[in-house]
Amino acid sequence: NNVQGGAAYPACLLTGGLHDPRVQYWEPAKFAAELRHGAGEGSGAMCLKIDMAAGHFSASDRYKYLRELSFDYAMLLDQLGLVKK
């Protein structure tokens, strides 16, 4: 990875699936740890979400897909400052 120590990184939402045959669940976890360790002052939030029931193509169930999509949009809207706290 090309994580530079002390660099300011934007907010990141890293996702993975426990049963993903292409990208093992520890790869986004390792990348999140490297980003958190190397991120400098002014970096955005580094969030990691591992789905314990999905594989590479995420949810096959329509409602689970919509729940995951709403989570992604919630992160985006929060980072844009459009969420009332």
N, C-alpha and C positions, 0 to 999 in steps of 0.2 A: 504494500500500500504506500501511497505517497502522502501520508499525513505529516505535515510540517509542524513541529513543536512551536507553540506560541502564536500560530496564525489564527485569525478570526474566521470562523466557519459559520455559515448560515444555519438556521434551524434545520434539523434532519429528522425524518421519520423513517427508520430502518425496519423492514418487516421480513419475516421468514416463516416457514412452516416446518413443523416437526417431521412430517412425512414427505418432504420434498426430495426427490431422487437427484435433482440437478444441483441444487445449492443447499448444502447441509446447514442445519439450524445454527451451528456454532460460527459460521462465517459472518453473518450479520452481527452476531454477538461480539466477535473479535473486533470487527470494524467499529462498532459502537464504543467498545472499550478504548480502542486506539484514538478515536475522535475525542472522547471525553478526557483522556489523559493528555493529548496534545493540544487541545483547544486553548486558545489564548483569551485574553480579556476581550469582551464584546462579542463572544460567540453566542449563537442561538442555542435553543434547547436541543439536546440529543436524545431522542426517544427511540426505544427498541420495543417492538411488538412481535412476539412469536406466537403463531396460531398452533395450538397443540393438537388440532384435529385435521389441518389442511395440508395439502401438498403444494406442488409448484404452481398450479393454476388456481390456488386459493379455494374459495368456497364454491361448491357446485350447487348448493341450495340457494334459490333466488333471494330468500329473506336474509340469509346469512351474508350473501354478497352485498345486499343493501345496507346491512349493519356495518360491514367493513368499510364500505364506501362512505357512509356517514361519519365514521371515525376519521377517515382521511380528510374529509372536508372540515370536520371540527378542528383538526390540527391546523389546517390551512387558514381557516377563519381566525383562529386564536393568534397565529403568528402575524396575520395582517392587522391585528388589533381591532377586529370587528366583533369581538365577544365582550358583552358586558360582564363585569366581575363583581 
